[in-house]
Amino acid sequence: MKRSFTLWLSLGIVGLAVAQPKAEDVIKEQCAKAEVVAELWHGFTGGAPKAALENLIVEFNRGKGGTVCVKPVPQGNYRDLSTKLKAAFAAGKVPAMAQAFENNIALYLEADAVLPVSSLGLDLKGLNPLFVNATKIKGQVYGVPFNKSVQIMYYNNDLLKKYGAKVPTSIDEFVATAKRLSEGEKTPVYFFVPDASTYAYWFFTRGGNYLQNGKLVLNSKVGVETLEFLVQGVKDGWAKPITQGFINQNFGSGTFGFSTDTSAGYSFYKSAARFDLGTATLPGKTSKQPGYALVQGTNLIVFKQADAKERALAAEFLKFVITPRAQAVFGVATGYVPVHLGAGADPTVTRYVKENPWFGTILTQSRFARYEPAIAEWEQIRFDILGQAIKEAVLGQATPKAALDKAQKQVEDLLAGRTR
């Protein structure tokens, strides 16, 4: 088992030039012969995450002797996945497992559809407690952390060297450096997407909290000040909003200096960069510790409607994917933070960090992170209400306060059932 694991995952996922059959073809063959097949619906649309998941599943299935099989079923992106799961609930036909954000779990629990982890016989000791506690609802843990990313700072080391600048470690240093470089280049150097993810880092680091006395508050004093900060950065000429495509796809549209973006995007940044790409922990409120990153990524959940054999197989698979070894290889392959704290000592990680310091950056940053609220309506709120408010303010269509006041009213109407 150990030898196979190393050959298939360490060589196959990491991408050395080793001839391997396509994982999806291997899984198809495995499942065709199996007596029990447990479907795993996921939102990986391609690239390293999808390949890494499939390779993990191939290895797990090989270890089960051919009688049982986990079958990954892609469902489009994460929002597509959520939509299709809701339809599956209505039809009474759900998979054994699925990826789910914390707010998805809260939503599915309204239908009493998810099994608590305690009923699966899983031991979550050793997993990052920040990740585990985020899936705890009313005292019960319902999700097993799987693919987790944190924001980090990407920077153009060539540009810093050109101006004799150092990597900023505090917000004040960041702004001063961004202004200096922008003035020198005569163009904004901080690229950011005006969305809830970018906003969350600045909001959390400034001490913001969406929940106040049990109420969801979007237009708090810190919230308004955070949005004003981003808007002022655009006005002052050091911040450039990216409204089309991903940041790495916009490298040619100006002089890139910095971004605060997900660690899961590293491979895309690296392939697009025509400069010395550097990474660092996020600038903090002071230089004494990093800022607080937004944790993104999903958990794996098991549904009550799956039959007993499928649930048992799902539990075995979850035990497998959260082991230090599996998480070490999966993390190195994808840029996701290993959810098991013991993965950091695995030789796969220690060797990789020596040659790829950026991965050490995400391990450090994962100790300084925050979650968005785990409420059933959050997906709609973060994209259609808060996200829209941020975009309107940054693009000058509304003042930050007016945009967030409007968003607050929309949230209150939504949560009160006055709108959908």
KANOR-V814113 format. One record per backbone hydrogen bond with DSSP energy under -0.5 kcal/mol. NH is the residue of the N-H (numbers start at 1). CO is the residue of the C=O. Records with the same first field share a line. If there is no record, write none. Layout:
# KANOR-V814113
NH->CO + CO
This chain:
# KANOR-V814113
5->1
6->2
7->3
8->4
9->5
10->5 + 6
11->6 + 7
12->7 + 8
13->9
14->9
15->11
16->11
18->16
26->22
27->23
28->24
29->25
30->26
31->27
32->28
33->29 + 30
34->30
35->67
36->67
38->69
39->37
40->71
41->39 + 97
42->73
45->43
50->46
51->47
52->48
53->49
54->50
55->51
56->52
57->53
58->54
59->55
60->56
61->57
62->58
63->59 + 60
64->61
65->62
66->61
67->64
69->36
71->38
72->70
73->40
75->42 + 76
81->77
82->78
83->79
84->80
85->81
86->82
87->83
88->84
89->85
90->86
91->87
92->88 + 89
93->88
96->39
97->39
98->301
99->41
100->299
105->101
106->102
107->103
108->104
109->105
110->106 + 107
111->108
112->109
113->108
115->302
117->141
119->116
120->117
121->118
122->117
124->122
127->124
128->339
131->128
132->128
133->129
134->130
135->132
136->133
137->135 + 140
140->137
142->135 + 140
144->300
145->143
146->298
147->298
148->146 + 337
149->296
151->294
152->261
153->280
154->152 + 259
155->278
156->257
157->155 + 276
160->156
161->157
162->158
163->159
164->161
165->160
171->284
174->170
175->171
176->172
177->173
178->174
179->175
180->176
181->177
182->178
183->179
184->180
185->181
186->182
187->182
189->238
190->238
191->189 + 258
192->240
194->192
195->193
199->195
200->196
201->197
202->198
203->199
204->200
205->201
206->202
207->204
208->203
212->210 + 215
215->212
217->210 + 215
218->216
224->220
225->221
226->222
227->223
228->224
229->225
230->226
231->227
232->228
233->229
234->230
235->231
236->232
237->234
238->233
239->233
240->190
241->239
242->192
243->241
249->246
250->247
251->248
253->250
254->251
256->254
257->189
258->189
259->154
261->152 + 259
263->150
265->262
266->263
268->265
269->265
270->266
271->267
272->268
273->269
277->275
278->155
280->153
284->169
289->286
291->282
293->291 + 368
295->370
296->149
298->147
299->100
300->144
301->98
303->96
304->113
306->303
311->307
312->308
313->309
314->310
315->311
316->312
317->313
318->314
319->315
320->316
321->317
322->318
323->320
327->323
328->324
329->325
330->326
331->327
332->328
333->329
334->330
335->331
337->148
341->126 + 339
343->340
344->341
345->342
346->343
349->346
350->346
351->347
352->348
353->349
354->350
355->351
356->352
359->356
360->356 + 357
361->357
362->358
363->359
364->360
365->361
366->362
367->364
368->365
370->293
375->373
378->375
381->377
382->378
383->379
384->380
385->380 + 381
386->381
387->381 + 382
389->385
390->386
391->387
392->388
393->389
394->390
395->391
396->393
397->392
398->392
403->399
404->400
405->401
406->402
407->403
408->404
409->405
410->406
411->407
412->408
413->409
414->410
415->411
416->412
417->414
418->413
419->413
